[in-house]
């Protein structure tokens, strides 16, 4: 079985050949304005616009924990808006991350990656503002993507 490739760099700018699918975690309340989404929005307007429209029309679509929206931003680049956090604040029910939702969303990412013959690129999803623990997210990525033959690169920002 292959492994996750870990690199330093910008997950919005994967430098591999072929189709690339950039996956990240979004909240379930329509908020877009902190964390990795800012890097996405600086590069492309489409993921934010699609997410906001998806949330606005949520009474008539699948928007909710575990759902994933795919947005093509360049000929060979797609973004996966994965709903994997409940709200945006840590409260009485703990941190916002929802591991089951991330797992469900990653299953959708695996299907789309296979359809597109794409590699998957991401920051350490669910572990920034969502408050998640990488030791719980990494096995989900291994199980849902790597074990299904999807090449995954995880980016740690910085030098």
BALOBA-1460 file (C-alpha; in Angstrom, 3 decimals):
// residues 159
<rec num="1" residu="x" x="0.000" y="0.000" z="0.000"/>
<rec num="2" residu="x" x="1.292" y="3.449" z="-0.795"/>
<rec num="3" residu="x" x="1.444" y="6.289" z="1.678"/>
<rec num="4" residu="x" x="0.449" y="9.913" z="1.928"/>
<rec num="5" residu="x" x="3.153" y="12.227" z="0.548"/>
<rec num="6" residu="x" x="3.928" y="15.101" z="2.919"/>
<rec num="7" residu="x" x="5.468" y="18.261" z="1.482"/>
<rec num="8" residu="x" x="6.053" y="21.867" z="2.483"/>
<rec num="9" residu="x" x="4.251" y="24.302" z="0.246"/>
<rec num="10" residu="x" x="0.966" y="25.701" z="-0.951"/>
<rec num="11" residu="x" x="-1.883" y="23.212" z="-1.382"/>
<rec num="12" residu="x" x="-3.525" y="25.591" z="-3.874"/>
<rec num="13" residu="x" x="-0.563" y="25.188" z="-6.230"/>
<rec num="14" residu="x" x="0.193" y="21.471" z="-6.691"/>
<rec num="15" residu="x" x="3.078" y="21.046" z="-9.137"/>
<rec num="16" residu="x" x="2.354" y="17.515" z="-10.358"/>
<rec num="17" residu="x" x="1.201" y="16.561" z="-13.834"/>
<rec num="18" residu="x" x="-2.344" y="15.465" z="-14.568"/>
<rec num="19" residu="x" x="-5.682" y="16.337" z="-13.032"/>
<rec num="20" residu="x" x="-5.540" y="17.650" z="-9.476"/>
<rec num="21" residu="x" x="-8.336" y="17.697" z="-6.912"/>
<rec num="22" residu="x" x="-7.775" y="20.067" z="-3.967"/>
<rec num="23" residu="x" x="-9.790" y="18.957" z="-0.934"/>
<rec num="24" residu="x" x="-10.537" y="21.085" z="2.115"/>
<rec num="25" residu="x" x="-13.009" y="21.174" z="4.990"/>
<rec num="26" residu="x" x="-15.856" y="23.699" z="5.194"/>
<rec num="27" residu="x" x="-18.346" y="24.389" z="7.981"/>
<rec num="28" residu="x" x="-22.079" y="23.646" z="7.865"/>
<rec num="29" residu="x" x="-23.278" y="27.229" z="8.538"/>
<rec num="30" residu="x" x="-22.244" y="28.969" z="5.341"/>
<rec num="31" residu="x" x="-19.208" y="30.754" z="6.774"/>
<rec num="32" residu="x" x="-16.254" y="31.327" z="4.449"/>
<rec num="33" residu="x" x="-13.617" y="33.787" z="5.561"/>
<rec num="34" residu="x" x="-10.844" y="32.279" z="7.697"/>
<rec num="35" residu="x" x="-8.171" y="29.668" z="7.256"/>
<rec num="36" residu="x" x="-7.384" y="27.764" z="4.065"/>
<rec num="37" residu="x" x="-10.422" y="29.158" z="2.223"/>
<rec num="38" residu="x" x="-8.680" y="32.537" z="2.077"/>
<rec num="39" residu="x" x="-5.852" y="30.993" z="0.038"/>
<rec num="40" residu="x" x="-8.415" y="29.378" z="-2.269"/>
<rec num="41" residu="x" x="-10.311" y="32.649" z="-2.716"/>
<rec num="42" residu="x" x="-7.100" y="34.538" z="-3.514"/>
<rec num="43" residu="x" x="-6.466" y="32.087" z="-6.347"/>
<rec num="44" residu="x" x="-9.992" y="31.456" z="-7.681"/>
<rec num="45" residu="x" x="-13.406" y="33.030" z="-6.989"/>
<rec num="46" residu="x" x="-15.421" y="29.951" z="-8.019"/>
<rec num="47" residu="x" x="-15.109" y="27.714" z="-4.911"/>
<rec num="48" residu="x" x="-16.413" y="30.433" z="-2.572"/>
<rec num="49" residu="x" x="-19.215" y="31.467" z="-4.933"/>
<rec num="50" residu="x" x="-20.287" y="27.834" z="-5.404"/>
<rec num="51" residu="x" x="-20.162" y="27.124" z="-1.639"/>
<rec num="52" residu="x" x="-22.218" y="30.217" z="-0.809"/>
<rec num="53" residu="x" x="-24.828" y="29.354" z="-3.459"/>
<rec num="54" residu="x" x="-24.903" y="25.720" z="-2.236"/>
<rec num="55" residu="x" x="-25.511" y="26.925" z="1.333"/>
<rec num="56" residu="x" x="-28.103" y="29.514" z="0.266"/>
<rec num="57" residu="x" x="-30.103" y="26.832" z="-1.591"/>
<rec num="58" residu="x" x="-29.598" y="24.163" z="1.101"/>
<rec num="59" residu="x" x="-33.333" y="23.529" z="1.503"/>
<rec num="60" residu="x" x="-33.243" y="22.064" z="-2.018"/>
<rec num="61" residu="x" x="-29.908" y="20.241" z="-2.150"/>
<rec num="62" residu="x" x="-27.566" y="17.948" z="-0.187"/>
<rec num="63" residu="x" x="-25.698" y="20.685" z="1.749"/>
<rec num="64" residu="x" x="-24.831" y="19.302" z="5.189"/>
<rec num="65" residu="x" x="-22.262" y="17.324" z="7.131"/>
<rec num="66" residu="x" x="-20.522" y="14.758" z="4.928"/>
<rec num="67" residu="x" x="-21.613" y="16.327" z="1.637"/>
<rec num="68" residu="x" x="-18.992" y="17.358" z="-0.915"/>
<rec num="69" residu="x" x="-19.248" y="19.872" z="-3.742"/>
<rec num="70" residu="x" x="-16.840" y="19.733" z="-6.691"/>
<rec num="71" residu="x" x="-15.895" y="22.946" z="-8.477"/>
<rec num="72" residu="x" x="-13.709" y="23.045" z="-11.573"/>
<rec num="73" residu="x" x="-11.371" y="26.059" z="-11.399"/>
<rec num="74" residu="x" x="-8.924" y="25.324" z="-14.229"/>
<rec num="75" residu="x" x="-8.741" y="22.796" z="-17.057"/>
<rec num="76" residu="x" x="-6.912" y="20.305" z="-14.841"/>
<rec num="77" residu="x" x="-7.759" y="21.581" z="-11.349"/>
<rec num="78" residu="x" x="-10.860" y="20.940" z="-9.234"/>
<rec num="79" residu="x" x="-11.692" y="21.981" z="-5.672"/>
<rec num="80" residu="x" x="-13.684" y="19.774" z="-3.286"/>
<rec num="81" residu="x" x="-15.693" y="21.768" z="-0.720"/>
<rec num="82" residu="x" x="-16.195" y="19.093" z="1.952"/>
<rec num="83" residu="x" x="-18.597" y="19.805" z="4.818"/>
<rec num="84" residu="x" x="-16.718" y="18.384" z="7.790"/>
<rec num="85" residu="x" x="-17.266" y="20.755" z="10.658"/>
<rec num="86" residu="x" x="-20.318" y="21.695" z="12.714"/>
<rec num="87" residu="x" x="-20.342" y="25.458" z="13.166"/>
<rec num="88" residu="x" x="-17.182" y="27.462" z="13.733"/>
<rec num="89" residu="x" x="-16.686" y="27.683" z="17.499"/>
<rec num="90" residu="x" x="-15.555" y="25.330" z="20.208"/>
<rec num="91" residu="x" x="-18.345" y="25.000" z="22.749"/>
<rec num="92" residu="x" x="-20.018" y="22.592" z="25.127"/>
<rec num="93" residu="x" x="-20.045" y="19.917" z="22.417"/>
<rec num="94" residu="x" x="-16.304" y="20.288" z="21.804"/>
<rec num="95" residu="x" x="-14.414" y="21.403" z="18.723"/>
<rec num="96" residu="x" x="-16.222" y="21.941" z="15.393"/>
<rec num="97" residu="x" x="-14.559" y="19.052" z="13.503"/>
<rec num="98" residu="x" x="-16.772" y="16.052" z="12.718"/>
<rec num="99" residu="x" x="-14.641" y="13.040" z="11.838"/>
<rec num="100" residu="x" x="-17.521" y="10.940" z="10.506"/>
<rec num="101" residu="x" x="-18.460" y="13.769" z="8.133"/>
<rec num="102" residu="x" x="-14.866" y="14.063" z="6.928"/>
<rec num="103" residu="x" x="-14.802" y="10.314" z="6.314"/>
<rec num="104" residu="x" x="-18.059" y="10.473" z="4.346"/>
<rec num="105" residu="x" x="-16.811" y="13.445" z="2.337"/>
<rec num="106" residu="x" x="-13.533" y="11.702" z="1.564"/>
<rec num="107" residu="x" x="-15.510" y="8.759" z="0.156"/>
<rec num="108" residu="x" x="-17.088" y="11.222" z="-2.325"/>
<rec num="109" residu="x" x="-13.614" y="12.616" z="-3.085"/>
<rec num="110" residu="x" x="-12.343" y="9.082" z="-3.828"/>
<rec num="111" residu="x" x="-15.146" y="8.504" z="-6.346"/>
<rec num="112" residu="x" x="-14.551" y="11.847" z="-8.067"/>
<rec num="113" residu="x" x="-10.770" y="11.330" z="-8.113"/>
<rec num="114" residu="x" x="-11.292" y="7.957" z="-9.808"/>
<rec num="115" residu="x" x="-13.687" y="9.513" z="-12.378"/>
<rec num="116" residu="x" x="-11.181" y="12.254" z="-13.173"/>
<rec num="117" residu="x" x="-8.053" y="10.076" z="-12.802"/>
<rec num="118" residu="x" x="-6.906" y="12.807" z="-10.414"/>
<rec num="119" residu="x" x="-4.431" y="13.067" z="-7.580"/>
<rec num="120" residu="x" x="-5.708" y="14.646" z="-4.355"/>
<rec num="121" residu="x" x="-4.018" y="17.587" z="-2.616"/>
<rec num="122" residu="x" x="-4.915" y="19.122" z="0.729"/>
<rec num="123" residu="x" x="-3.706" y="20.916" z="3.829"/>
<rec num="124" residu="x" x="-4.087" y="18.963" z="7.096"/>
<rec num="125" residu="x" x="-7.856" y="19.050" z="6.730"/>
<rec num="126" residu="x" x="-9.970" y="19.445" z="9.840"/>
<rec num="127" residu="x" x="-6.937" y="20.296" z="11.985"/>
<rec num="128" residu="x" x="-6.818" y="24.075" z="11.756"/>
<rec num="129" residu="x" x="-9.841" y="26.157" z="12.703"/>
<rec num="130" residu="x" x="-11.975" y="23.003" z="13.013"/>
<rec num="131" residu="x" x="-9.803" y="21.886" z="15.933"/>
<rec num="132" residu="x" x="-9.282" y="18.310" z="14.815"/>
<rec num="133" residu="x" x="-6.475" y="15.916" z="15.652"/>
<rec num="134" residu="x" x="-4.332" y="14.720" z="12.709"/>
<rec num="135" residu="x" x="-3.942" y="11.308" z="14.366"/>
<rec num="136" residu="x" x="-7.691" y="10.846" z="13.766"/>
<rec num="137" residu="x" x="-7.871" y="12.450" z="10.301"/>
<rec num="138" residu="x" x="-4.875" y="10.700" z="8.737"/>
<rec num="139" residu="x" x="-6.384" y="7.173" z="9.076"/>
<rec num="140" residu="x" x="-9.543" y="8.425" z="7.320"/>
<rec num="141" residu="x" x="-7.447" y="9.615" z="4.375"/>
<rec num="142" residu="x" x="-5.545" y="6.327" z="4.269"/>
<rec num="143" residu="x" x="-8.733" y="4.267" z="4.389"/>
<rec num="144" residu="x" x="-10.909" y="6.357" z="2.037"/>
<rec num="145" residu="x" x="-8.310" y="7.443" z="-0.529"/>
<rec num="146" residu="x" x="-4.878" y="5.812" z="-0.337"/>
<rec num="147" residu="x" x="-6.184" y="2.246" z="0.079"/>
<rec num="148" residu="x" x="-8.345" y="2.858" z="-3.010"/>
<rec num="149" residu="x" x="-5.297" y="3.762" z="-5.068"/>
<rec num="150" residu="x" x="-5.666" y="7.547" z="-4.975"/>
<rec num="151" residu="x" x="-2.389" y="9.495" z="-4.779"/>
<rec num="152" residu="x" x="-2.614" y="11.976" z="-1.877"/>
<rec num="153" residu="x" x="-0.283" y="14.856" z="-1.050"/>
<rec num="154" residu="x" x="-0.667" y="16.767" z="2.229"/>
<rec num="155" residu="x" x="0.832" y="20.250" z="2.376"/>
<rec num="156" residu="x" x="2.328" y="21.898" z="5.421"/>
<rec num="157" residu="x" x="2.425" y="25.633" z="4.716"/>
<rec num="158" residu="x" x="5.672" y="27.517" z="5.072"/>
<rec num="159" residu="x" x="9.323" y="27.096" z="4.222"/>
